[in-house]
């Protein structure tokens, strides 16, 4: 069952570009400057963004409370406010709340439909409970 949940949407509520930026910030050892992010977007991702484009993505991620920003003396520094695992956990909880009325049983029922839950999945659920 959890493999099906994972495959449902691998970017966990983020656009492909938002996910790229978050993966970069999650992997970073320290906060990154706007210029560092822009340089990677250009050289590694093949983006030809204007400054406003990256700024829009970063502001959107800040509004989602995924990215924080600190003003430096000459530039801003950006960093992830949570780990990838925390984001996945929060996204999954929101999905269950929004789509299934916060009911885990309705959530599971949506994946098994009229069929029977495979024994492997039953065992996984037992371990969680």
Secondary structure, 3 states (H helix, E strand, C coil): CHHHHHHHCCCCCCCHHHHHHHHHHHHCCCCEEHHHHHHHHHHCCCCCCCHHHHHHHHHHHHHCCCEEEEECCCCEEEEECCCHHHHHHHHHHHHHHHHHCCCHHHHHHHHHCCCCCCHHHHHHHHHHC
